């Protein structure tokens, strides 16, 4: 059973999707055992409390140096014996030191079909504003491993979502969450915890399930 740490900054809707999937038995080889928030007022902390999951608050601005913050985060993850780190709307920059410590053991959800509308500056509603401004007909979400390049890690899963006439950034954001993000993230976690994800030459191979 792998311990999963979920890093959050806001409402925690993707955290809730993971908790719900776990409660339905859809992540049989993993357990969400820790939630780390970058903000003390994040509603995600209440979701963790209601689910009986240990939670910590770690604010970057309370550390004078990046190395001190990294030390604290690494210690928290080590104490939890973390096998998988999930970034679920985590708005604090993850340093290369943390990324290397959890190489191919840290995943992120991004609200577009990478490589479209991703990278520096593309987060939250900005992603959906850009998609609508460009006039694309299809968007979606991507789960990927985290590496040194923003939104540039190996892609694990993607799901397309059609853009509808009259969409606003807010309605599109909600539909992408409901139709893609909340399904992809638990599925990727389950695949990882089952040992079915293999990274080779920058690409993710999904192994067949053992019979």
C-alpha positions as CSV (number, residue, x, y, z in Angstrom):
1,X,0.0,0.0,0.0
2,X,1.6,3.3,-1.1
3,X,1.1,6.4,0.9
4,X,-0.1,9.3,-1.2
5,X,0.5,13.0,-0.3
6,X,-1.7,15.6,-2.0
7,X,-0.5,19.1,-2.2
8,X,-3.1,21.8,-2.4
9,X,-3.7,25.6,-2.3
10,X,-7.4,26.2,-2.7
11,X,-10.8,24.6,-2.6
12,X,-9.6,21.1,-3.1
13,X,-12.1,19.8,-5.7
14,X,-9.5,17.5,-7.2
15,X,-8.6,16.4,-3.7
16,X,-12.3,15.6,-3.1
17,X,-12.4,13.6,-6.3
18,X,-9.4,11.5,-5.1
19,X,-11.0,11.0,-1.7
20,X,-14.3,9.9,-3.3
21,X,-12.5,7.5,-5.6
22,X,-10.6,6.1,-2.7
23,X,-13.9,5.6,-0.8
24,X,-15.3,3.7,-3.8
25,X,-12.3,1.4,-3.8
26,X,-10.9,2.8,-7.0
27,X,-7.3,3.3,-5.7
28,X,-6.8,-0.2,-4.2
29,X,-3.1,-0.1,-3.9
30,X,-2.8,3.5,-2.5
31,X,-4.0,5.5,0.5
32,X,-4.3,9.3,0.8
33,X,-2.4,9.7,4.1
34,X,-1.4,13.3,4.0
35,X,-2.6,16.7,2.7
36,X,-0.1,19.6,2.5
37,X,-1.6,23.1,2.0
38,X,0.3,26.3,1.0
39,X,-2.4,28.3,2.7
40,X,-4.0,28.0,6.2
41,X,-7.4,29.1,4.8
42,X,-7.7,26.6,2.0
43,X,-11.0,24.8,2.1
44,X,-9.1,21.7,1.0
45,X,-8.0,21.4,4.7
46,X,-11.6,21.0,5.7
47,X,-12.1,18.3,3.2
48,X,-9.0,16.5,4.6
49,X,-10.4,16.8,8.1
50,X,-13.8,15.5,7.2
51,X,-12.1,12.5,5.5
52,X,-9.8,11.9,8.5
53,X,-6.7,12.6,6.6
54,X,-3.7,14.2,8.4
55,X,-3.0,17.7,7.1
56,X,-0.1,20.2,7.4
57,X,0.2,23.9,6.4
58,X,3.5,24.9,4.8
59,X,3.7,28.5,3.7
60,X,6.7,29.5,1.5
61,X,6.8,33.0,2.8
62,X,7.5,31.8,6.3
63,X,10.9,30.5,5.1
64,X,13.7,33.0,4.4
65,X,15.4,30.6,1.9
66,X,14.1,28.1,-0.6
67,X,16.4,25.5,0.8
68,X,14.8,25.8,4.2
69,X,11.3,25.4,2.7
70,X,12.6,22.4,0.7
71,X,14.0,20.8,3.9
72,X,10.6,21.2,5.6
73,X,8.6,19.8,2.8
74,X,11.0,16.9,2.3
75,X,10.8,16.1,6.0
76,X,7.0,16.1,6.0
77,X,6.9,13.8,3.0
78,X,9.6,11.5,4.4
79,X,7.8,11.3,7.8
80,X,4.7,10.2,5.9
81,X,6.7,7.6,4.0
82,X,5.3,9.1,0.8
83,X,5.4,7.0,-2.3
84,X,3.4,9.3,-4.6
85,X,3.0,13.1,-4.5
86,X,0.0,14.6,-6.3
87,X,-0.2,18.3,-7.1
88,X,-3.9,19.2,-7.0
89,X,-4.0,22.9,-7.6
90,X,-0.8,23.6,-5.7
91,X,0.3,27.2,-6.4
92,X,3.8,27.2,-4.8
93,X,6.8,26.6,-7.0
94,X,8.3,23.2,-6.6
95,X,12.1,23.3,-6.7
96,X,14.3,21.0,-8.8
97,X,15.5,19.5,-5.5
98,X,12.0,18.3,-4.6
99,X,11.4,17.2,-8.2
100,X,14.6,15.1,-8.3
101,X,13.8,13.6,-4.9
102,X,10.4,12.4,-6.3
103,X,11.4,11.8,-9.9
104,X,8.6,10.0,-11.7
105,X,6.8,9.9,-8.3
106,X,5.1,13.3,-8.6
107,X,2.1,14.0,-10.8
108,X,0.2,17.1,-11.7
109,X,-3.2,17.8,-13.3
110,X,-3.4,20.6,-15.9
111,X,-6.7,21.9,-17.4
112,X,-5.8,21.7,-21.1
113,X,-4.6,19.2,-23.6
114,X,-0.8,19.6,-23.3
115,X,1.1,21.0,-25.2
116,X,-1.7,23.5,-25.8
117,X,-2.3,26.4,-23.3
118,X,0.4,25.3,-20.8
119,X,3.6,26.4,-19.3
120,X,4.6,29.6,-17.5
121,X,1.6,31.8,-16.7
122,X,-1.1,29.2,-17.7
123,X,-3.1,28.3,-14.6
124,X,-6.6,28.5,-13.3
125,X,-9.0,30.5,-15.4
126,X,-6.2,31.8,-17.6
127,X,-6.0,28.5,-19.3
128,X,-9.7,28.6,-20.3
129,X,-9.6,32.2,-21.2
130,X,-6.8,31.5,-23.6
131,X,-8.6,28.5,-25.1
132,X,-11.8,30.5,-25.7
133,X,-9.8,33.5,-27.1
134,X,-8.0,31.1,-29.6
135,X,-11.3,29.7,-30.7
136,X,-10.4,26.0,-30.3
137,X,-13.2,23.5,-30.5
138,X,-11.8,21.0,-28.1
139,X,-10.0,21.4,-24.8
140,X,-9.6,19.0,-21.9
141,X,-7.2,18.0,-19.1
142,X,-3.8,16.3,-18.8
143,X,-2.2,14.3,-16.0
144,X,1.6,14.3,-16.3
145,X,4.7,13.5,-14.3
146,X,6.4,16.6,-12.9
147,X,9.9,17.5,-14.2
148,X,12.0,20.7,-14.3
149,X,9.9,22.1,-17.3
150,X,6.6,23.7,-16.3
151,X,3.9,21.4,-17.6
152,X,6.6,19.6,-19.6
153,X,6.8,16.2,-17.9
154,X,5.8,12.9,-19.4
155,X,2.1,12.7,-20.2
156,X,0.2,9.9,-18.3
157,X,-3.4,10.5,-19.3
158,X,-5.5,13.0,-21.3
159,X,-9.2,13.5,-21.9
160,X,-10.9,15.8,-24.4
161,X,-13.8,18.1,-23.6
162,X,-15.8,19.9,-26.3
163,X,-16.2,23.6,-26.1
164,X,-19.8,24.8,-26.4
165,X,-21.3,27.9,-27.9
166,X,-21.7,30.6,-25.2
167,X,-19.0,29.1,-22.9
168,X,-17.4,31.4,-20.5
169,X,-14.1,30.7,-18.8
170,X,-16.0,29.8,-15.6
171,X,-18.5,27.3,-17.3
172,X,-15.7,25.8,-19.3
173,X,-13.5,25.4,-16.2
174,X,-16.4,23.6,-14.4
175,X,-17.0,21.2,-17.3
176,X,-13.4,20.4,-17.7
177,X,-13.2,19.5,-14.0
178,X,-16.4,17.4,-14.1
179,X,-15.8,15.6,-17.3
180,X,-12.0,15.2,-17.3
181,X,-10.0,16.2,-14.2
182,X,-12.1,14.4,-11.6
183,X,-11.8,11.2,-13.6
184,X,-8.2,11.4,-14.8
185,X,-6.5,12.2,-11.5
186,X,-7.8,9.2,-9.5
187,X,-7.2,6.9,-12.5
188,X,-3.6,8.0,-12.8
189,X,-3.1,7.6,-9.1
190,X,-4.5,4.0,-9.3
191,X,-2.3,3.2,-12.3
192,X,0.8,4.5,-10.4
193,X,0.0,2.7,-7.2
194,X,-0.5,-0.6,-9.1
195,X,2.9,-0.2,-10.6
196,X,1.6,0.1,-14.2
197,X,3.3,3.3,-15.3
198,X,6.7,3.1,-16.9
199,X,8.6,6.1,-18.1
200,X,10.9,5.5,-21.0
201,X,12.6,8.1,-23.3
202,X,10.2,10.8,-22.0
203,X,7.1,8.8,-22.7
204,X,4.8,6.9,-20.3
205,X,3.9,3.3,-21.1
206,X,0.9,1.9,-19.3
207,X,1.4,-1.8,-18.6
208,X,-1.4,-4.3,-18.8
209,X,-3.0,-5.2,-15.5
210,X,-1.7,-8.4,-14.0
211,X,-4.3,-11.2,-14.1
